Structures are given as C-alpha cells and as structure tokens.
Amino acid sequence: NEQMGILNTHRGLDHVRRLQIPCNPALHGNALLTLTKALEKNSNLYFLDIGICNLTDDDCTALACLADTSTSLQFLLLYSNKISSVGLKIMQTTLQRLPCLKYLQLKQNRLDASAGVVIGEIIASSHSLEEVDLARNRLLKNDGCASVLKAAESSTSLKRIVLNKTGVDDGLMPHLTSLVRKRSGEAFSPLLVLIHGTCITRPALLQVASAMPTDSSITIQSGLYMVEKGHVLQRDFDGEISRLAEKSFEEVNLDEHGVEDEHVERIVPLLEGDHCGIKLLKVRSNSLHSRGASLFANFLSTNSTLQAIDLSENAIGSGGFISMVTVLVKSNRSLQWLDLSANSIFGSNDVDSTASSIEKQDNLGLVVSRSCGLKFLGLGRTGMGDEECAVISDALSTNTGSLTVMKLNSNTITDQGATILSRGVARNAKLHSLSLGSNCIGAEGTTAIARCVESREQCGHPLRCVWMGGNKTDSSQFYGCMLDTTLSFGSVSTAMK
C-alpha cells in the first residue's frame, strides 16, 4: 500500500500501457484501492495482470472502478484468486461497458453455475471479446458452461472458450450441439472450444459431430478427440508438435492441451526424432499422472539437449516425482529447470499412494544434493511441510548440489520448518533465490530467514531474492528483522515470479 501510495503521489502510472503485478498476496483491500487511485488518470492501459493476488469478492468493487477508468483495456487477467459469482456480478456492468476488451481470464477462481450466467451476459453484450478462459472453476459444471455456450451462439467476435477442468460431462452435449447448429455463416469468426480434463466420452462427441455442418468453423477439443467439420478425429499430436516446433525449434508448448498419459507415448518419439534439438518443453496444466511423468523421465535418461521442462498443475504424484528424480541423479546432466508445482506429491494429498513418506523424502534429498546441472526446482503447492524442510536443509548443508533457485510457496510450512530450512540455506553457497510465500510462517520463522540472509551476506554469498509474502507475518516484520541486523537491501528483493 505504501509503495502504491508513492506511485500515486508522483503520478508514476499515468502513462503505463502494460501492468503486470501477479503473485502479490497483499494486493487487496487498501492496497488495491490505492492502485485504483494511481490509475484513475490513465486512459492508455491495455494490459492488466493481477493474478494470484488473493483477491476476493470484497475487492471486486475496487476492481470494477479500476477497469472503469481504463477505457483502452484489452487484456484483463484475474486468474488464481478467490472471486465467486457474487464478485463477478459486482464487476459485470463495468466489463460489459469496456469497448476494447478482447481477453478475459478468470481461470482457477470460485465460479459456479450462477457465474456462468454472468459470463454469458458479458459475452452477449460485447462486440470485442475474443477469448474467455474459465478453466479450473470446477463448480461451473454443465449448467454454468451451458450459459457460456448459449451466449457464444450469437457472438460474432468470440474465437476461443476454455472450459478445461470445469466439472462437465456428457450432459453438456445438448448445449454443444445447439452451438454448432446455430453458429454458422460468414458473419461468425472461427471458434475453438477447449474442454480438456473432463468426463466427456467419444459417443457423446459423435452426437455433436452428427449435428455439425461440414463447413462449420467451430473446433471442439476434448482429451484424445477433436470434433471438426462434422467428424470426430483422434487428435494429431504429431502434427501439433511439428507445427509448434516449426515456429521455434528450441521450444514446444503443450500447456493446457489436454495431454494425458497415453498421449505421451506418441509425443516422446517425436521429441527423439527430427526435433531432437528442443531445449524447452512446456506441459503445464494438463492431465498427466505418474505414468506420463515416467515416460518423460525415460526420455530424459537419453536426451542431452532439453534444458527445461514444466510439468506443473498436473497429477503426477509421488510416483512421477520419484521417476524424475531418479533420472536426474543417475543419468541426465543437461536439464537445468524443472517445475513440478501444483502436483500433489507430499503429505496426505499425494494422488499416488504407492510411495512411503520416507521414500519421498529420500528422493527429495537426492534431487537437492545430487542432481548435476539442475538450477531451478519448483515444488510450490505440492503438500510440503516441516518434515520436508528438514530434508531440504540437510541436503543444502552438503553444498554438493547445483540448485540456485527454489520455489516452496503455497505449502504448509510453519515457523519450525522455516527455522530449520534457514540453517541449510545459510550453509549453502549456491542457492541465491528462495520463495516461501503463502505458507504458515509467523514472526519466529521470518526472523530466522532474515538472520539467514544476514549470514549469507557476511559470508560473501548473498541471497538475491527472497519472497515471504502471504504468510502469517506481514512484510514490515521481515524488513524490521533485516534492518535490525543492518543488512543492505541491495541484493534482496521481496518478490519472485
């Protein structure tokens, strides 16, 4: 709030066109009101990203005011917050009035069937809206998504609807059938509907296909299948990967593509073949389980070019985690970046119960202390607690690993875990960035981390970046601890993406 106030005083946001401030759990309440005031004279803002900021329905009045002053706004990203249909209703009038809005992302909030009605009304009244992303709102279900599809029947601007993991099933098929029948003709733009990670079956998709005109410009993707021009086709992953690789021979992006374990059997040979020079593989937010992760691990055991792989927001469980660790410790030397965030691996939420707690912790210690070449490890939102912090601390103390960045945010780490972890971080000379935001850490744990920062500074191996936002203690206590030790702020930032 204080930082936003300074910006407001100096009119620092008057001419900003693109504003991205995600992952700030304290950006709500008074801080959001101050941001709104700082932007009130800005008529040029076209892109606003305030995802993962702990926004609730109580903040939606301020959000509405903020959007109301931004008449040029085209992209509004509110993903991974706590907004329900109540908050969305508060913002509805403003969102309907925005003349340039093209992209609205409300992924992973708390939207239910009544929110679907509101979204439908926003789509129906907009002449500019091209994409709506409602993925991972599991309470939308058939009724909520039906309202969205109903509005899409008459929208001439809409090009993409994302309904992945929204709890729908074959009961949605009558509404999809109505969509493909009524949305036809040159007046409509091509429309892609994504419904991955659901319980929709092939026979149900065949019913939709039978009602679809052969010249229809609508494409529906659901898991293995694609409905297009009156036919149900098995998705051509070979072609999709080839097209993606043609754009950049070093990157393949399969984020939110409905990738399941059986798809990986077809993907891996393609990566081993003509596109063996690929360095970055993104498979975030799909439906992978331990088997799919194991297949990627087998690929890594013989690959020497891939440098980064993102498997976050899947369901690989402890089995997939252990498969990846085994390869990194025993054979792979090229991978530098591994993100497994938002996979239930540790604790009671483990989706794969075949591994014991001791086995999971042993492998956690191995990946931290013995993986050669790995620089970044993302384990946020994996069910990690204080016991796992003790394992990581011991592994860091050996100073034998290569990790420089570790994300442990959004877990269940308490003061005890943070205190134990701080000892290992203090002894390690390589780790320079640590994310512990949105855990259960209070003043005691915060003080321990601050002393660790001081110790590293004195040893000549300063930490560059520490994120503690969203815990039980506010950032002013963290600053206070560091000021008490006369620590320079030059090498430490309080936010890490």
C-alpha positions, 0 to 999 in steps of 0.5 A, spaced: 500 500 500 505 504 501 509 503 495 502 504 491 501 510 495 508 513 492 506 511 485 500 515 486 503 521 489 508 522 483 503 520 478 508 514 476 502 510 472 499 515 468 502 513 462 503 505 463 500 501 457 502 494 460 501 492 468 503 486 470 503 485 478 501 477 479 503 473 485 502 479 490 498 476 496 497 483 499 494 486 493 487 487 496 483 491 500 487 498 501 492 496 497 488 495 491 484 501 492 490 505 492 492 502 485 485 504 483 487 511 485 494 511 481 490 509 475 484 513 475 488 518 470 490 513 465 486 512 459 492 508 455 492 501 459 491 495 455 494 490 459 492 488 466 495 482 470 493 481 477 493 474 478 494 470 484 493 476 488 488 473 493 483 477 491 476 476 493 469 478 492 470 484 497 475 487 492 471 486 486 468 493 487 475 496 487 476 492 481 470 494 477 472 502 478 479 500 476 477 497 469 472 503 469 477 508 468 481 504 463 477 505 457 483 502 452 483 495 456 484 489 452 487 484 456 484 483 463 487 477 467 484 475 474 486 468 474 488 464 481 484 468 486 478 467 490 472 471 486 465 467 486 459 469 482 457 474 487 464 478 485 463 477 478 456 480 478 459 486 482 464 487 476 459 485 470 456 492 468 463 495 468 466 489 463 460 489 459 461 497 458 469 496 456 469 497 448 476 494 447 476 488 451 478 482 447 481 477 453 478 475 459 481 470 464 478 468 470 481 461 470 482 457 477 477 462 481 470 460 485 465 460 479 459 456 479 453 455 475 450 462 477 457 465 474 456 462 468 450 466 467 454 472 468 459 470 463 454 469 458 451 476 459 458 479 458 459 475 452 452 477 449 453 484 450 460 485 447 462 486 440 470 485 442 471 479 446 475 474 443 477 469 448 474 467 455 478 462 459 474 459 465 478 453 466 479 450 473 472 453 476 470 446 477 463 448 480 461 451 473 459 444 471 454 443 465 449 448 467 454 454 468 458 452 461 451 451 458 450 459 459 457 460 456 455 456 450 448 459 449 451 466 449 457 464 444 451 462 439 450 469 437 457 472 438 460 474 432 467 476 435 468 470 440 474 465 437 476 461 443 472 458 450 476 454 455 472 450 459 478 445 461 477 442 468 470 445 469 466 439 472 462 437 465 460 431 462 456 428 457 450 432 459 453 438 456 452 435 449 445 438 448 448 445 449 454 443 444 450 441 439 445 447 439 452 451 438 454 448 432 447 448 429 446 455 430 453 458 429 454 458 422 455 463 416 460 468 414 458 473 419 461 468 425 469 468 426 472 461 427 471 458 434 475 453 438 472 450 444 477 447 449 474 442 454 480 438 456 480 434 463 473 432 463 468 426 463 466 427 456 466 420 452 467 419 444 459 417 443 457 423 446 462 427 441 459 423 435 452 426 437 455 433 436 459 431 430 452 428 427 449 435 428 455 439 425 455 442 418 461 440 414 463 447 413 462 449 420 468 453 423 467 451 430 473 446 433 471 442 439 477 439 443 476 434 448 482 429 451 484 424 445 478 427 440 477 433 436 470 434 433 471 438 426 467 439 420 462 434 422 467 428 424 470 426 430 478 425 429 483 422 434 487 428 435 494 429 431 499 430 436 504 429 431 502 434 427 501 439 433 508 438 435 511 439 428 507 445 427 509 448 434 516 446 433 516 449 426 515 456 429 521 455 434 525 449 434 528 450 441 521 450 444 514 446 444 508 448 448 503 443 450 500 447 456 493 446 457 492 441 451 489 436 454 495 431 454 494 425 458 498 419 459 497 415 453 498 421 449 505 421 451 507 415 448 506 418 441 509 425 443 516 422 446 518 419 439 517 425 436 521 429 441 527 423 439 526 424 432 527 430 427 526 435 433 531 432 437 534 439 438 528 442 443 531 445 449 524 447 452 518 443 453 512 446 456 506 441 459 503 445 464 496 444 466 494 438 463 492 431 465 498 427 466 499 422 472 505 418 474 505 414 468 506 420 463 511 423 468 515 416 467 515 416 460 518 423 460 523 421 465 525 415 460 526 420 455 530 424 459 535 418 461 537 419 453 536 426 451 542 431 452 539 437 449 532 439 453 534 444 458 527 445 461 521 442 462 514 444 466 510 439 468 506 443 473 498 443 475 498 436 473 497 429 477 503 426 477 504 424 484 509 421 488 510 416 483 512 421 477 516 425 482 520 419 484 521 417 476 524 424 475 528 424 480 531 418 479 533 420 472 536 426 474 541 423 479 543 417 475 543 419 468 541 426 465 546 432 466 543 437 461 536 439 464 537 445 468 529 447 470 524 443 472 517 445 475 513 440 478 508 445 482 501 444 483 502 436 483 500 433 489 506 429 491 507 430 499 503 429 505 496 426 505 494 429 498 499 425 494 494 422 488 499 416 488 499 412 494 504 407 492 510 411 495 512 411 503 513 418 506 520 416 507 521 414 500 519 421 498 523 424 502 529 420 500 528 422 493 527 429 495 534 429 498 537 426 492 534 431 487 537 437 492 544 434 493 545 430 487 542 432 481 548 435 476 546 441 472 539 442 475 538 450 477 531 451 478 526 446 482 519 448 483 515 444 488 510 450 490 503 447 492 505 440 492 503 438 500 510 440 503 511 441 510 516 441 516 518 434 515 520 436 508 524 442 510 528 438 514 530 434 508 531 440 504 536 443 509 540 437 510 541 436 503 543 444 502 548 443 508 552 438 503 553 444 498 554 438 493 548 440 489 547 445 483 540 448 485 540 456 485 533 457 485 527 454 489 520 455 489 516 452 496 510 457 496 503 455 497 505 449 502 504 448 509 510 450 512 510 453 519 515 457 523 519 450 525 520 448 518 522 455 516 527 455 522 530 449 520 530 450 512 534 457 514 540 453 517 541 449 510 540 455 506 545 459 510 550 453 509 549 453 502 553 457 497 549 456 491 542 457 492 541 465 491 533 465 490 528 462 495 520 463 495 516 461 501 510 465 500 503 463 502 505 458 507 504 458 515 510 462 517 509 467 523 514 472 526 519 466 529 520 463 522 521 470 518 526 472 523 530 466 522 530 467 514 532 474 515 538 472 520 539 467 514 540 472 509 544 476 514 549 470 514 549 469 507 551 476 506 557 476 511 559 470 508 560 473 501 554 469 498 548 473 498 541 471 497 538 475 491 531 474 492 527 472 497 519 472 497 515 471 504 509 474 502 502 471 504 504 468 510 502 469 517 507 475 518 506 481 514 512 484 510 514 490 515 516 484 520 521 481 515 524 488 513 524 490 521 528 483 522 533 485 516 534 492 518 535 490 525 541 486 523 543 492 518 543 488 512 543 492 505 537 491 501 541 491 495 541 484 493 534 482 496 528 483 493 521 481 496 518 478 490 519 472 485 515 470 479 
